[in-house]
């Protein structure tokens, strides 16, 4: 959003200096009361009504040394996930950062994101879940139910 011009700022302050209340000035000029109050406060404290500079350069967490270290890790383990890399950065570099920061660093290095988690390659492909007998079926169901118990608790019968 663009800041208000100096001419407009001077008009707002001229109206305030003429004795009009802040609420009326804001209503007439279609600005917020808080902006008018802040403009008056800034003139009083800083002796300036010019808009402050907006934003600034964005600096990432990874300097060139850390980027080269990250790239060495990627050459050793190219299918590592963002979570794995973030944890390793925290442990070995002592740098706490978000997944997005790691993702930005990888893009800066020219690496793309893998969509699957790191796991050994299975040469035979996915195996189907086959149960031979009823007792094995019950065992499989109990294992399945307990493995997801923390994620989706089953309500107890009343």
Secondary structure, 3 states (H helix, E strand, C coil): CCCCCHHHHHHHHHHHHCCCCHHHHHHHHCCCHHHHHHHHHHHHHHCCCCCCCCCCCCCCCCCHHHHHHHHHHHHHCCCCCHHHHHHHHHHHHCCCCCHHHHHHHHHHHCCCCCCCCCCCCCCCCCCCCCCCCHHHHHHHHHHHHHHCCCCCCCCCCC
